[in-house]
């Protein structure tokens, strides 16, 4: 098996709900804080590492229930408090000081009320099936996801709270945030955030142009206003779009290429001078939840790691370095090392998706589109929201059935669902937008062609010469004024050379001959292209 670079854990947040012991964990925290005069602290060892813990309290907006809860449990606390645990790797082992997590312990009971900042009181929604419980919100960084629960149990035991209170999370417990990352050398990371790189490609090529969620951020200016290419580039994709690149993935994600705030001022030998490439779970981008059980966390880690590896591979980075660190840079929490236990990277096939969509657009444009189809496409690329065939018909004075028929004949370009229609993907939308714009420019060129031909006729150049002027205008070619001065060289100025250039020049030559103008003069014409290159016409007339 191939060994791949192993991403490291970064941010993590989860809500753990514990109801096996009711409110006992909450009452225990209150007792220990009071016994310590407002806080309790200590140190513990976990997997050979030294950790510190502090238990303290904070004010609460939970309404005091009186002497008894709505559930019938006696309440003997005079004031409402909530509790926190600050857990950190010992400073002698974590010199950066960012391997830590904070725990917020809050009570839950049916009928619990909270007071809003404006003084209004409302009932807090406690899930059905939960009688009394504690909600434990954990937020941490640079710790393996599966370690948080064990570390929590060790931490509470250190401040003399029973660890078994926090042993079995309720099924409603869920992950709120998680990220895995690698640090890449700044000289190697450019292809990740380049215009044709995987971050941009995933934003533009996936799913329909109006369905699902995607967001592309490209910020090359740091917090000090200085330019730093790739400073903060992200793409966020919901489950529907993520499956276009990763068919067996379900979790919505953000893919990131980003630098530290002070990156530009760091020397090259500092890890902070080099960017991170990461993938993070985006809980707000779907209606489902991800649990906190070992299988859930394993799935989370696998999807995030596979996303990171696939993006790196698509950008051409070596994700299996056999000597040294390859394109990666070690930091306090990421050590470039390979493992055979991680997931295989997925070939994103974004180029294939792009090529397929280009072929579809070219096919339809080459086959020719009816006026109704052109009108429909123009509306789809210029209208920003949902659009119905009836709206397209009304905008262009067409019968709605004519529009529906035109859309049915473009199924490869558009998606029709219920009363709405949209272009099949954002990339298709871009291609069609370019085609529509080009068509509008062609209409303008056609009008200009007619005007120039008419002027040529008025100057007595004859129909054949008018045709030559029209040919030049149609292909946006500037013809030097020396046409009528037979002793001067003929000069042509045109756009960038491409595979159509020989055909266009040969057609112009044919029209030139039909105008009765000197053949050799056109053959020796000087052609200057917009990219600065120069050629003689005879090279296109006598290829090979």
N, C-alpha and C positions, 0 to 999 in steps of 0.2 A: 504494500500500500504506500502511496505517496504521503509524505509528511508535509503539512502546511503550517504557515505561521499561525500562532494562536493569539487572537485578540484578548485584551484584558478588560475586566469590568470597570465601569466608570460610575455614572449616577445610578441610583436605585431608590424607588419609593414604593411602599405597599401599605395597605390597610389590613391588619390582622385583627380578626374578631374572635374573642374567646368567651364562651358562655358555659363551659362545663362547671365552673365554680361561681357562676353568677357575678355579683359585685365584690366578692372576697378579694380579688387582686387590687381593686381600687381602695378598699378600706385598709388593706395592708400597706399600700403606698402612703396613705394619709398618716397612719400610725408611725411609720418609720421616719417620715419627714418631721413630724412633731417631736419624736424622740431625739432627733438630731438638731433640734432648734432651727429648722427650716431646710435642712439638706442632710444627705448622707453620702459618703464616698468610700472608695476603696480601689484595690487593684486585683486583677485575676490573670491567670494564665490559660490560654486556649490554643491548642495545637502548637505548643512550644513558643507562643508569642505572648508578650506582656501587654495588657490592656488596662486602662483606667476607666472608672465609672463614677458619675455623680448623679444622685437623685435629688430633685428639687421640685418646687411647685410653681404654678402660675394661676392668675385669676381666671375665672370662668364666667361665661355668659349663660350658663344653665340656671334656670330659675330654681331657687331653693324649694324643695318639695314639702317643707314642713316636717312634722314628726314621723310621717309615714308616706312611702311611695304609693302611687296608684296601684302598684302590684301587690301592696300589702306589707312590704318589707319595712321594718322600723328604720328611721333615718335619725342618727344621733349626732350628726356633724353640724356645727354651728354656722360654718361658712362654706360656700361652694368654691372648691379648688379643682384644678386638674394638675397632672403630674408629668414630669419629664425626666428622662434618663439621657445623659450625655456620655457616650461611649467612644473612646478614642484609643488608637494604638499608642503605646507608651512613647514619649518623646525621644527616649534613648534609642528606639528602634525605627521610628518614623520621623526623620529629620525634616521632611516637608510639612508634616502635620495635616495631611488631607485624607488619611485613612481613618474614617470615623463614621458614626451615625448618631442620629438623635431620635428619641422615642417619645411620642406623645400619648399619654394614657388618659382616656376619658370614659366616663360611665355611660351606659345605655340602659334605658328601661322603657317599657311601653307607657305612653302618656307623658314622657319627658317634655318639658317646655324650655324654650330658649328666648332670651331677650335680645332683640335687634339693636343696632346702634342708635336707631331713632326712638327707642323706648317701647316699641311694639312687641308684643309677646305672641309667639306661635308655637304649635306643637312640633317637636322634632320627629321626623319620619324614621321610625325604627322598623326594620323588616319584620314581616309576619313570621312567627316561629321563634323570634328572639324575645324571651321574657325579661331577663336581666343579663347584662354582659359588660365587658370592657372592650373598647376599640383602641387598638394599639397601632398608631401610625408611625412607620419607620421611614426615615429619609437618611440615606448614606451615600458614600462614594468609595471607590477603589477597594471594594470587598466582594468576593465571589458571592453571587446571589444566594446560593444554598446555605451560606454560613450565617446569615442574619438571625435565623431563629435560634440556632445553637448559641450564638453570642449573646442574644437577648436573655436566654435562660441563665447563662453564666453571670451576666451583669446583674440581674435581679437577685440571684443567690448571694452575690457579693454584698448587697445592701440588706441582706436578711429577709428577702421575700421569697416565698416558695417558688421554685422554678417550674414545678408541675402545673402551676396556674397557667403557664404559657406553653403548654406542650402540644395541644391539639387545636389548630386553627379551625374555625367554623368554615363551612363550605362557601359562605358569602365573602370570605377574605379574598382580596384581589390585588394584583400588581397595578401600580399607577404610573410608574416610569422606570425605564431601564435602558442602559446604553453599554455597548461593548466597542472597543476602539483599538487601533494601532497608531503608532506615531511614525510618520514617513519623512524621510529626508526632503527638505524643501526643494532640492534640485531634481527630485524624482517624482514629486507629487503633482506637477503641472497637468499631466494627461487626465487626472481624476476630475479636475474642475474646468478643463478646457471646453471651448464651445462645442466640440464634437466628442466630448468625453461622456462617461456613463451617467453623471449626475444630470447634465442637460438632456441627454438622450432619453433617460427614463421619464423626464418631465414632459417631453414633447411627443413621444411615440406611443404612449400607452392608452388603450381604451378610447372611448369616444371623447369628442372635444367638449362635451357639456355634461357628461354623466360621471358621477363619482367625484372624488376630491384629489387634487394634486396642487402643489404649490412649489414654485421654484424661486429661490432667493440667491442672488448673485451680488455680493457686496465686497468690493476690493478696497474699501477705505477703512482703516482701523479707527479706534476710539479717539485717536489724536489727530484725525484728519489726514493721515499720511496714506499714500497708496501702497497696498500690499496685495498683489494678485493672489486670489484664493483665500482672502482673509476670512470670509464667512459665506460659503456656498452650500446650500442645502436643497434637497427635494423631499417633499412629504407626499406619501401616497397612501390612499385608503386600501382596504383589503381587495377590492375589485381590481384596482390598478396594479397592486403589488403582485397579484397572481399572473399578470401578463408576462412578467419577468421571472417569477418564481412560482410555478404552477402548484407546488405543494405547500406554499406558505399561506397563512391566514391573517397574521398580525399586521396591523397598519404600522408603517415605519417612516422614520426620517433618516435619510442618508446625508452625512455631513462631511465637509472638508473645512476645517477651521483652525485658526491660530489663536494662541493666547493673546490677551490684550496688550502685553508688553513685548510681543515677539520681535518687533522690528529693532528694538533697542538691545536685544540679547546677542551675545557673541555666538559664533557658529557652533562652538562646542557645548552650548547650553541646549538641553532638550527643548526648552520653550521657544527656541528659534525655529523649530520645525513643527509643521502642522499635524493635527490628528485627523484620521479618517475613521468615522464611526457610524454606527447604525443604532437608532434608539426607537423604542416602542412608543407609539402614540395612542394612548388610551382614548383620547377625545375624538378620534377619527373612526370609531365604530360604535355599535350599539351593544356589543357583547362585552364580556369580562374575561380576564385571564386570572386563574387561581394562583395560590401560593404553594401548592403541594409539589413534591419533588418532580413529578412528571411535568407539571406546568413550567417549572423553572428550567428543566432540561430542554423542553420545547422552545422556550424563550431564548435561551442561550444559543441553541442550534440555529434558529432562524436569524438571529442577529449576527452570529459569526459567519454564517453562510452568505449573508448579504454583504458583509464587509469584504470577505475573500473574493466574492464574485465581482464586486466593483473594482477591486484592486487588479484582478486578473484581466478584466475587460479593458482597463487602462494600460495594460501591458507591463505591469510590475511583476517582478519575480516573487511569488508567494511561497516558494519552496527553496529558499537559499540554503546551500549545502556548506558554504564556507562564509564565515563572518555573519554580519547582520543583514547583508543584502541592502535593499533600499530603505531599511527600517532604522529607527533611532531609539535606543533604550531611554526610559525615564524612571522615576521612582517606583512606578507601579506597572509599567509595561516592559517586559524583558523579551527581546526578539528571540523566540525559540519555536521550533517546529514540533508538531505532534501528529501522530497518525490517528488519534482518537477524535479529532474534530470532524466537522462535516466537509464533504467534497464541495468545491466551488461550483456554481452553476454557470454554464455558458449563457450569457444574457441574450444573445441573438438579437440585439437591438439593430445591428446592421441588416439582418434578415428582415426584421419587421419594417425597417425603413425602405429597403429595396422593394419589398412586396407592395407597400403603399405607393411608392413612386410609380411602379409598374401599372397599378390600377388607375392612377390619375392620368398617366401618359396614354394608356389604352383608350380611356374615354375621350380625352382631348383629341387624340389622333383620329378616332372613329368619327368625330364630329358631334357636336351637341346642338340640339334644337334651341331656338330662341327661348322657349319656356324653361328648358334645362339651364341655360346660361343665367336667366333671370333668377331661377331658384338658387343656384350656387352663389350668385352675387349676394342675395339676401342672407344666405346662411353664413357667409364669411364676414358680413358687415353688421348683422344683428347680434347683440350681445347676450340675449337671453333665450328662452325657449320660443320656438316659432312653430306655427301650425301651417299646413298647406293652405288653409283658408286665408291666413294672413299674407302668405306669399302671393296668392291669387289676387287679393284686394290691392296689394301694393303695386301690382303691375297690370291691373285691369284684365286679368285672365279668368277663365272659368275654373273653378276649383278642381273639377275632374281632369282638366288638362294638366294642372300642376301635379295631381296625384299620379297620373299616368307617366308624366315626365320623371317623377321621383322613383317610381317602380322600375324604370329602365336604368336607374343609377344605383342599384342596391349595393354595389361594391364601394360606392363613395359615401352613401348616406345610410343612416339607421332610422327606421320609421317605427315608432312605438306609440300606440294609442293615437292621440291627436297631435303629437309632436314629431318633429323631424330634426335631425342634427347630422353634422358631418361625422364620418366614422371614427376619426381620431384627430387629435390636435395637429399631428404632422400632416395628415391629409388636408386639414384646414389651411395650414400654411402653404402647401403646394397649390391648392385651389385658389387661395388669395393671390398668389403670385401670377397664376394663369389669368385670373380675372383682370388683374391690374395690367398685365401684358396685353390682354385683349383690348382694354380701353385705350392703351397707348397705340395699339395697332389701328384703331379707328381714327385716332388723331393723325397718325402717319398717313392713313389712306386719304384723309381730307387734304393733308399737305401735298400728297402725291398728285391729287387731282388739280390742285392749284398750280403746282409747278408745271405740270403737263400743259395746262391751259396757257400759262405764260410762255412756254416754249413754242406753242402753236402760234401765239400772237406775234412772236419774234420771227416767224417764218421758218422755224426749224423743221417743220414737217412732222407727220404722224410717227415715223420711226424714231426720230430724235426725241419726240415727246415721250415715247415709250421708254427710252433710255433714262430720261430724267425721272420718270415714274418709278423705274426699277431702282434707281439710287435712293429715292425718297422712301420707297417701301422697305428697303433694308437699312435705312438710317445711315446712308453713305454720303459723305460730303464729296462733291466733285469739284475740282479746282476750276477757276474761271478760264483756264487755258483751253477749254473745249473748242472755242472759236479761233484760237491763235495757233495755227497749225505748226508753227515752228517751235512751240514750247512743249516741255514734257507734260504728260497727263499725270495728275496726282489724285489718288483716292484716299480718303480717310474713313476708316470704319472701326467697329467695335473690336472686342477681343477675338483672336482667331480660335475657331473650333472646327469640329468635323463637318459643319455645314459650309464653311468658307469656300472650299473648292467648287461646290455646286453653285453657290451664289455668284462667284466670279465667272464661271463658265456661262451662266445664263446672261450676265451682263455683256460678256464678249459677243454672244450670239445676237443680242439686241443691237450692239454697237455696229456689227457688220451689216445688219439689216438697215441701219441708218445710212449706210454708204460711207462711213468714215474709215480712215486709214487703219487697216488691220494691225500693221506693225506698231502703230502708235499705242494701241491698247495693250498689245503684248508686252511692250516695254514700260507700261505704266508703273509708277511707284506707288505702292500701297503702304500706308502707315497705320498701324493698329493702336488702339487705346493703351495697350500695355507697354508701348514704346518700341515694339519690334517693327521691322521694316522688311518688305519683300517685293519682288517684281511679279507682275501679273503672269508672265509666261511660266513661272514655277507651278501655278495652279492649272494652267492650260495644257502643260506638257508634263504631267506627273510621272516620275520614274525616269 
